[in-house]
């Protein structure tokens, strides 16, 4: 495991304050946008648009109410614990209380639970090949908000969250020894760096000798129990082992839909306490204490981290605004918060489980309606599962230049060209607007991701790993399986039946931003141009850095050549740790 430099060992996390309660912050400007009808359909209306959208658009008190109501539906008062001693919950990418099987099994198996999160300095170092920040400031802030909310939700149910700074393989065994913990429970991960940390934790736990007063005389060392809980379908339930997993998504989806059921969400007890006696539970670091420069969202969507926000977004999107009923119609939008669910940042941090979303979809279908839109949300969650299982099958090849197919292409690593893409200065407004949104907010639409990926690898011929690592740095919803899985697809080195998946910029602009609302929002210099010129501004915009592989943007209306519509992979990402695998 090649973790890199820039250790944060010198940073003290004592006496740091928690993030304050989230409060809405909005500004306004006159703007026309797609997806502005009551159900998000692609209509254009002249209305006042917010400069900053808080996602979800719920205040702190509203979140508390939604959390209480939601937890109440999953409360099981008759639950009893039958274990002895102390167990440790090692939180990783499962930063939630609801439907957390790791937390539940630890609670059942013990008299007291010690919840722990390790602020691992390796998460804030640099990417392996090209030296970008592994976790950018926006995702770091989102993660700290997730931890603050997790602590609050645990405290409301009789526990707390111990914040420790350092490597889990050093911290977890030390805590197990200090508290005499018989078992460490954690979510199972699939990529090599995370697996290596699991191996080191298990190895170091074997060096811990439990007190002879242990209830079980055969238990000499603390155990590490890893639990599969990150996917919609459980690994034990799918009709394949990793080696026989289909390489084509459609085959995988049809098989699991026909042969598998989704397990129900785990119920929660009335109280998770009492906690063990801890002198100092630790403080959640601020972004600057992680060695990053605080970046405030000045435009676009500001996501609020944490389980409370995640549950509130589900409530807002499904039940308050009734947007689930038109999801399939609007999912290819790019502007504003309501064209798609926006669940992916919370799925990535584990602030919400895919099984909870599944149950809410099914409840919606029973209480309101079932249609293609309700199914399509589940379709997208299965994509997320697929990439997680593919990472088991192909291992590190997911991160290598030739991808799972081990193809040998000649890629450029032209730094100047790459910088023009990264900074949103390519001369193609649709590409540039998407890249500006990414760097400003940490988010980009699914449609935008496919467009900018195609442009980088097909039109520029740039090494796809440069794009993947930049996304790794920036995305709130980064997880290695979905991020690198999608990039290998886009670069033609993944398990994609269409090898040369090309997105024609003119065609994409005509189809998904026909009046230039999106590009004018992110590139204000285009706002005064006629709507049909915003995506094709000619000399009114900066020079184009490369010609298009298929077609001249200035003769766009006759250039559909090479365009391939994809099957709708959404940004249901899931994780935040990076990796040289």
C-alpha positions, 0 to 999 in steps of 0.5 A: 500500500503506497501511501504517500507523504504529508503526514498530519502527525503534527496536527493536534486535534484537542480543543477543536470545536464542532461545526455549527448547526447548518443554517440556510444561506441564500442569495438571489439573481434573475435567471432562467433555468430548465427543470423549474416546474413544480415537478422538475420537468424540462420547461423554461420559466423566467423566475428568481433563481437562487445563487446558492441552493442548500441541499437539502433545503431544510433548516436544522429544526426541520432535520431534527423532526424528520430524523425523529419521525424516520427513526421512529418508524424503525424503532423496535422496543422489544430488542434485547442485547445478550452479549457481555463486555465491550465491543468497538464499532470502527466507523469507516464509510458507514457514518449513520445510525439507521440501518447500520448492521455494524452498529447493531451487531456490536450492540447486541453482542456486548454490554457496552459499545465504543464507537470510534472514527479515525481521522487517518492522515493518509486520506489527506495526502496526494493521489498516486500518479499525478499528486492531486490532493486525495481529499479536497477541501469541499469533501473534507468539510462535508466529511466533518459535517457527517462526523458531527451529525453522527456524534449528535445522533449517537448522543441522542441515543445514549452513546458518543463518538470517539474521535482519534487522529492517526492510522486505524491499525495503530489506534484500534488495537490500542483501544481494544487493549485499553478497554478490553474489547472482545470484538471490533466491528467494521464495514467490509471494503473492497479496494486494496488500500482499505483491505490492507488496513483491515489486514493490519488491524487484524494482525495487530489485534492478534498482538493484544492479549485480553485479560484473564477475566474474560468471560470466554476462556477460549478468546485470547485476542480481540476479533475483527468482524467485517460486515458487508453493508455498503450495497443494495444486494448483499454479497451472500445473496447474489448468484455469482462469486466474484470470479464469475460476475458478468462483465456486462451490467445488463446481465448482472442487473437482470440476474440479481433482479430475477434471483435476489431479494433486498434485505430489510433495513436493520431495526434500532433499539430504544437506546444504544447506551450506556457508553464506556467511561471515556475521559476525552471523546476528542474533537472534530477537526476543522478543514484548516486543521487538516492542512486544507484551505477552507473553500466556501461554496459561492454558487450552485449547490451547497450540500449539508453533510450527515445522516440528518441531511440525507434523510431530509433530502429523501423526504424532500425529494420523494414526499414533499416535492413529489419529484420521484414521480418524474425522475426518469424524465429529468435525470439528465438535467444539469442545473439546480438541485431538483433534476435528480435525487442528489443522494450520492454524497451521502451514499458515498459517506455511508450517511444513508444506506441504499436499502433505506432508499429502496424501502422508501421507493417501495413505500412511495410506490404503495402510497402514491404511484409506481412508474418508470421513474420509481424503478429508475432510482433502483436501476441506478442503485444497482449500477452502484452495486455493480461497480462495487462487485466489479472491484472485487473481481478485477482488483487493482486493474481498475486503477491501471492504465489499461483497465480491467481489459488491459488494453494498450492505448497511447495516451498524452499527459500534456500538462497544459491541455489537462490544465485547460480542462481542469480549470474550465478553459477549453473554449467549449462552454459545455465542458468549461461550465461543468468543470467550473461547477465541479471545482466550485461545489464538489458536484457535477451531474451524471450527464456532465461527468460523461461529457467531460470524460469523453472530451478529455479522453476522446477529443484531447487524448489525455490519460484518463487517470488524470481525469479520474484523480482530479475527480477523486480530489474534487467530488463530494461523492467520490468512491474508488469503485464508482469513480474508477469504474465509470472512468474506465468505461469512458476511456474504453478500457472497462467492461463496456460493450461499446468501446468508443463511447463518444459524446458529441459536444454539439449534440449534447449541448443541443439536447441538454442545454438548448437555450444555454441556461446552464453554460450562462449560469457558470460562465456569466460572460455568455449570459448576454449572448442570444440563447442559441449562441451561448453554447456556440459563441465563436469569437465571443468566447475564448479560443478552443484548445483542440478541434473536436474528434467528430465535427466542428462546433461552429457547424454543429447542427449537422454534426451528430456523428459518433454520438452514443447515448448511454444507459444512465449511470447516475452519481450514486457514488459511495466512499471517500478514501483514495488509493494507489491500488 
